[in-house]
């Protein structure tokens, strides 16, 4: 996934789309060159958070917001029978191939759903909020989610092999 900086003068939708892709690419970049074992390495007890867990979690987040909420698909969670987004963090039995295939699949679905939407003002009902939310808000929410977790990824990667960088 190529990491392209967001435009300085793009329109709103292009800017949101590019910032979201920038953060997606940042997470992929933080995982580059690591073995499955390194990707599964947890931060520190009692946390089970790992880079692979972050990839799995973001696959679940993409799936939820774009496919379930915006597209209205009735889909189960990938890694939880109880709709627990945190269950994805525990990647002890996972592999790079399994996690990245799921994540890349969900990103592709998200891009298709976003591109098909007439405008950022398209709304969908969010059951947990009991309110409608716009595509704009969903994209902003995912940018926030990725940015927060990319901060975690920075620390996780540094703890694995000392690699740092924004």
C-alpha positions as a Markdown table, in Angstrom:
| # | Residue | x | y | z |
|---|---|---|---|---|
| 1 | Unk | 0.0 | 0.0 | 0.0 |
| 2 | Unk | 1.6 | 3.2 | -1.1 |
| 3 | Unk | 1.8 | 6.0 | 1.4 |
| 4 | Unk | 0.8 | 9.3 | -0.3 |
| 5 | Unk | 0.6 | 12.5 | 1.6 |
| 6 | Unk | -2.8 | 14.2 | 1.6 |
| 7 | Unk | -3.3 | 17.2 | -0.8 |
| 8 | Unk | -2.8 | 20.7 | 0.6 |
| 9 | Unk | -5.6 | 22.1 | -1.6 |
| 10 | Unk | -7.9 | 19.2 | -2.4 |
| 11 | Unk | -11.7 | 19.3 | -2.0 |
| 12 | Unk | -13.3 | 17.9 | 1.2 |
| 13 | Unk | -14.0 | 14.4 | -0.1 |
| 14 | Unk | -10.5 | 14.0 | -1.8 |
| 15 | Unk | -8.9 | 15.2 | 1.4 |
| 16 | Unk | -10.8 | 12.8 | 3.6 |
| 17 | Unk | -10.2 | 9.9 | 1.3 |
| 18 | Unk | -6.5 | 10.6 | 1.0 |
| 19 | Unk | -6.0 | 11.1 | 4.8 |
| 20 | Unk | -7.8 | 7.8 | 5.4 |
| 21 | Unk | -5.6 | 6.1 | 2.8 |
| 22 | Unk | -2.5 | 7.8 | 4.3 |
| 23 | Unk | -3.3 | 6.3 | 7.7 |
| 24 | Unk | -4.1 | 2.9 | 6.3 |
| 25 | Unk | -0.7 | 2.9 | 4.5 |
| 26 | Unk | 1.0 | 4.0 | 7.7 |
| 27 | Unk | -0.3 | 1.0 | 9.6 |
| 28 | Unk | 1.0 | -1.3 | 6.8 |
| 29 | Unk | 4.3 | 0.5 | 6.8 |
| 30 | Unk | 4.7 | -0.1 | 10.6 |
| 31 | Unk | 4.4 | -3.8 | 9.9 |
| 32 | Unk | 6.8 | -4.1 | 7.0 |
| 33 | Unk | 9.7 | -6.4 | 7.2 |
| 34 | Unk | 8.6 | -8.2 | 10.4 |
| 35 | Unk | 8.0 | -11.9 | 10.9 |
| 36 | Unk | 4.7 | -13.3 | 12.1 |
| 37 | Unk | 6.3 | -13.9 | 15.5 |
| 38 | Unk | 7.4 | -10.2 | 15.7 |
| 39 | Unk | 3.9 | -9.0 | 14.5 |
| 40 | Unk | 2.3 | -11.1 | 17.2 |
| 41 | Unk | 4.6 | -9.8 | 20.0 |
| 42 | Unk | 2.4 | -8.1 | 22.7 |
| 43 | Unk | 3.3 | -4.7 | 24.1 |
| 44 | Unk | 3.5 | -5.6 | 27.8 |
| 45 | Unk | 1.4 | -7.7 | 30.2 |
| 46 | Unk | -1.4 | -7.7 | 30.7 |
| 47 | Unk | -2.1 | -6.2 | 27.3 |
| 48 | Unk | -2.4 | -8.5 | 24.3 |
| 49 | Unk | -2.0 | -5.6 | 21.9 |
| 50 | Unk | 0.3 | -6.3 | 19.0 |
| 51 | Unk | 0.9 | -5.0 | 15.5 |
| 52 | Unk | -1.0 | -8.0 | 14.0 |
| 53 | Unk | -3.8 | -7.3 | 16.6 |
| 54 | Unk | -4.0 | -3.7 | 15.3 |
| 55 | Unk | -4.4 | -4.9 | 11.7 |
| 56 | Unk | -7.1 | -7.4 | 12.7 |
| 57 | Unk | -8.9 | -4.7 | 14.8 |
| 58 | Unk | -8.8 | -2.2 | 11.9 |
| 59 | Unk | -10.2 | -4.9 | 9.6 |
| 60 | Unk | -13.1 | -5.2 | 12.0 |
| 61 | Unk | -13.5 | -1.4 | 12.2 |
| 62 | Unk | -13.6 | -1.1 | 8.4 |
| 63 | Unk | -16.0 | -3.9 | 8.1 |
| 64 | Unk | -18.3 | -2.5 | 10.8 |
| 65 | Unk | -18.5 | 1.1 | 9.6 |
| 66 | Unk | -18.5 | 0.6 | 5.8 |
| 67 | Unk | -20.2 | -2.7 | 5.2 |
| 68 | Unk | -22.5 | -3.0 | 8.2 |
| 69 | Unk | -23.4 | 0.6 | 8.9 |
| 70 | Unk | -23.2 | 2.4 | 5.5 |
| 71 | Unk | -24.0 | -0.5 | 3.2 |
| 72 | Unk | -26.5 | -2.2 | 5.6 |
| 73 | Unk | -24.9 | -5.7 | 5.2 |
| 74 | Unk | -25.8 | -8.2 | 7.9 |
| 75 | Unk | -22.3 | -9.6 | 8.6 |
| 76 | Unk | -20.8 | -11.2 | 11.7 |
| 77 | Unk | -17.6 | -10.0 | 13.3 |
| 78 | Unk | -14.5 | -11.8 | 11.9 |
| 79 | Unk | -13.0 | -12.7 | 15.3 |
| 80 | Unk | -15.8 | -12.6 | 17.8 |
| 81 | Unk | -19.2 | -14.2 | 18.3 |
| 82 | Unk | -20.1 | -11.5 | 20.8 |
| 83 | Unk | -19.5 | -8.4 | 18.7 |
| 84 | Unk | -16.4 | -7.6 | 20.7 |
| 85 | Unk | -14.0 | -5.4 | 18.6 |
| 86 | Unk | -11.3 | -5.9 | 21.2 |
| 87 | Unk | -11.2 | -9.7 | 20.5 |
| 88 | Unk | -9.3 | -8.9 | 17.3 |
| 89 | Unk | -6.4 | -7.6 | 19.4 |
| 90 | Unk | -5.5 | -11.1 | 20.6 |
| 91 | Unk | -3.6 | -12.3 | 17.5 |
| 92 | Unk | -1.6 | -15.1 | 19.2 |
| 93 | Unk | -3.0 | -17.7 | 16.7 |
| 94 | Unk | -3.0 | -15.4 | 13.7 |
| 95 | Unk | -0.6 | -14.9 | 10.8 |
| 96 | Unk | 0.4 | -12.0 | 8.6 |
| 97 | Unk | -1.4 | -13.6 | 5.7 |
| 98 | Unk | -4.7 | -14.2 | 7.6 |
| 99 | Unk | -4.8 | -10.7 | 9.1 |
| 100 | Unk | -3.6 | -8.7 | 6.1 |
| 101 | Unk | -5.9 | -10.6 | 3.7 |
| 102 | Unk | -8.9 | -9.8 | 5.9 |
| 103 | Unk | -7.8 | -6.1 | 6.4 |
| 104 | Unk | -7.1 | -5.5 | 2.7 |
| 105 | Unk | -10.4 | -7.2 | 1.7 |
| 106 | Unk | -12.3 | -4.8 | 4.1 |
| 107 | Unk | -10.4 | -1.8 | 2.9 |
| 108 | Unk | -11.3 | -2.7 | -0.7 |
| 109 | Unk | -15.0 | -3.0 | 0.3 |
| 110 | Unk | -14.8 | 0.3 | 2.1 |
| 111 | Unk | -13.3 | 2.1 | -0.9 |
| 112 | Unk | -16.0 | 0.7 | -3.1 |
| 113 | Unk | -18.8 | 1.8 | -0.8 |
| 114 | Unk | -17.3 | 5.2 | -0.3 |
| 115 | Unk | -16.8 | 5.8 | -4.0 |
| 116 | Unk | -20.4 | 4.7 | -4.7 |
| 117 | Unk | -21.9 | 7.1 | -2.3 |
| 118 | Unk | -23.5 | 10.2 | -3.9 |
| 119 | Unk | -22.0 | 12.6 | -1.4 |
| 120 | Unk | -20.5 | 12.9 | 2.1 |
| 121 | Unk | -24.0 | 13.8 | 3.3 |
| 122 | Unk | -25.3 | 10.2 | 2.8 |
| 123 | Unk | -26.4 | 8.9 | 6.1 |
| 124 | Unk | -27.0 | 5.5 | 7.7 |
| 125 | Unk | -28.4 | 4.4 | 11.1 |
| 126 | Unk | -25.8 | 3.5 | 13.7 |
| 127 | Unk | -27.5 | 1.1 | 16.1 |
| 128 | Unk | -25.1 | 1.6 | 19.0 |
| 129 | Unk | -25.7 | 5.4 | 18.8 |
| 130 | Unk | -29.4 | 5.1 | 18.0 |
| 131 | Unk | -28.9 | 7.9 | 15.4 |
| 132 | Unk | -28.0 | 8.6 | 11.8 |
| 133 | Unk | -24.4 | 9.3 | 10.9 |
| 134 | Unk | -23.1 | 10.7 | 7.6 |
| 135 | Unk | -20.4 | 9.2 | 5.4 |
| 136 | Unk | -18.3 | 12.3 | 6.4 |
| 137 | Unk | -18.5 | 11.4 | 10.1 |
| 138 | Unk | -17.7 | 7.8 | 9.3 |
| 139 | Unk | -14.6 | 8.8 | 7.4 |
| 140 | Unk | -13.5 | 11.2 | 10.1 |
| 141 | Unk | -14.1 | 8.5 | 12.7 |
| 142 | Unk | -11.9 | 6.1 | 10.8 |
| 143 | Unk | -9.1 | 8.7 | 10.4 |
| 144 | Unk | -9.2 | 9.3 | 14.1 |
| 145 | Unk | -9.2 | 5.5 | 14.8 |
| 146 | Unk | -6.2 | 4.9 | 12.5 |
| 147 | Unk | -4.3 | 7.9 | 13.9 |
| 148 | Unk | -4.8 | 6.7 | 17.5 |
| 149 | Unk | -3.8 | 3.2 | 16.7 |
| 150 | Unk | -0.8 | 4.3 | 14.5 |
| 151 | Unk | 0.5 | 5.9 | 17.6 |
| 152 | Unk | 0.3 | 2.5 | 19.3 |
| 153 | Unk | 2.0 | 1.0 | 16.2 |
| 154 | Unk | 4.9 | 3.4 | 16.6 |
| 155 | Unk | 5.6 | 2.2 | 20.1 |
| 156 | Unk | 5.0 | -1.5 | 19.3 |
| 157 | Unk | 7.4 | -1.3 | 16.3 |
| 158 | Unk | 10.1 | 0.5 | 18.3 |
| 159 | Unk | 9.8 | -2.2 | 21.0 |
| 160 | Unk | 10.4 | -4.9 | 18.4 |
| 161 | Unk | 13.4 | -3.7 | 16.5 |
| 162 | Unk | 14.0 | 0.0 | 17.5 |
| 163 | Unk | 12.6 | 1.3 | 14.2 |
| 164 | Unk | 11.0 | 4.8 | 14.7 |
| 165 | Unk | 9.5 | 7.4 | 12.3 |
| 166 | Unk | 6.3 | 9.0 | 11.5 |
